[in-house]
Amino acid sequence: MLAVQVSVTGGPDVLVPSQVDDPEPGEGQLLVEVAAAGVNYIDTYQRDGTYPMQLPYVPGMEGVGRVRALGAGVSDFAVGDRVAWAEALGSYAQLTVVPAARAVAVPDAISDEVAVGALLQGMTAHFLVNDTYPVQPGDTVLVHAAAGGAGLLLTQLATAKGARVIGTVSTAEKEELARGAGAAEVIRYTEVDDLAAEVKKLNGGEGVAAVYDSVGRTTFDASLASLRMRGMLVLFGASSGPVPPLDPQVLNRGGSLFLTRPTLFHHIATREALVERAAAVYGEVVAGRLNVRIGRTYPLAEARTAHEDLQGRRTTGKVLLIP
């Protein structure tokens, strides 16, 4: 089968399309024919060594497809079922093995592309606005990268909960997308000298209740400076690089601020939590309350280009690989 392999850590050029042996499902596993694989920033962190991996490996944590074979002991799924997953390494391939306990059924009303586009980033947005900083009606919150896959979903979910969203983007096209997702105000960060001052200007001189920051190094200081007293900075990514070490006294001086670095996988650690959160997200999609934008699709063999475009901020919405 065709798969993308990483044999050494590095830039997008280490993503090499290769012919490899078909995998076989073990006990408790599904062999799935991949219809679409999600491209996420976690893939780039693993590829460049930020998150150490055992080499060589096939990247890709997220995908959707139909079950081709069952491993021993699997009773919850049948051959031919359509399933999606958000934490099974090896999705950049025509076939992959997925633990049955980490797969979820896909509603018939949702396409393959939307099913994978809604899962990892949708569940991330869901726990961020419901669990990490539970958005309240009347809150003003700041969402960085508001036209990205997670940013668009975050903006929609926060707005639906009664929040006023200020989004940051880099271009006019991305501003239009962020506003379409419900952002009340949008800042093109490339056109302002003091991002925090602009945020407060748009919020009547006050800081915001929470900042959802997936960018990291280049936005971190401005994110802290944008918060109101006892506001919360939710750092859930590092697309611009990791944040340097922080003196906790900075949080005191900023107004008894809160800082957290959550991850999805701690919020879907059990089978029950995974199924419940996936069902909540898919339910919003089926009901028409959550729109999943598929920004760009690439053939599997063009994984390198997909990573280059994602990290070069040339994409909007969800990025997919199609085997």
VENNOR-V532450 format. One line per field, one symbol per residue. ss: DSSP state (H for helix, E for strand, C for the rest). A space follows every 10 residues. Layout:
ss = ???
This chain:
ss = CEEEEECCCC CHHHCEEEEC CCCCCCCCEE EEEEEEEEEC HHHHHHHCCC CCCCCCECCC CEEEEEEEEE CCCCCCCCCC CEEEECCCCC CCECEEEEEH HHEEECCCCC CHHHHHHHHH HHHHHHHHHH HHCCCCCCCE EEECCCCEHH HHHHHHHHHH CCCEEEEEEC CHHHHHHHHH CCCCEEEEHH HCCCHHHHHH HHCCCCCEEE EEECCCCCCH HHHHHCEEEE EEEEECCCCC CCCCCCCCHH HHHCCCCEEE CCCHHHCCCC HHHHHHHHHH HHHHHHCCCC CCCEEEEEEH HHHHHHHHHH HCCCCCEEEE EEC
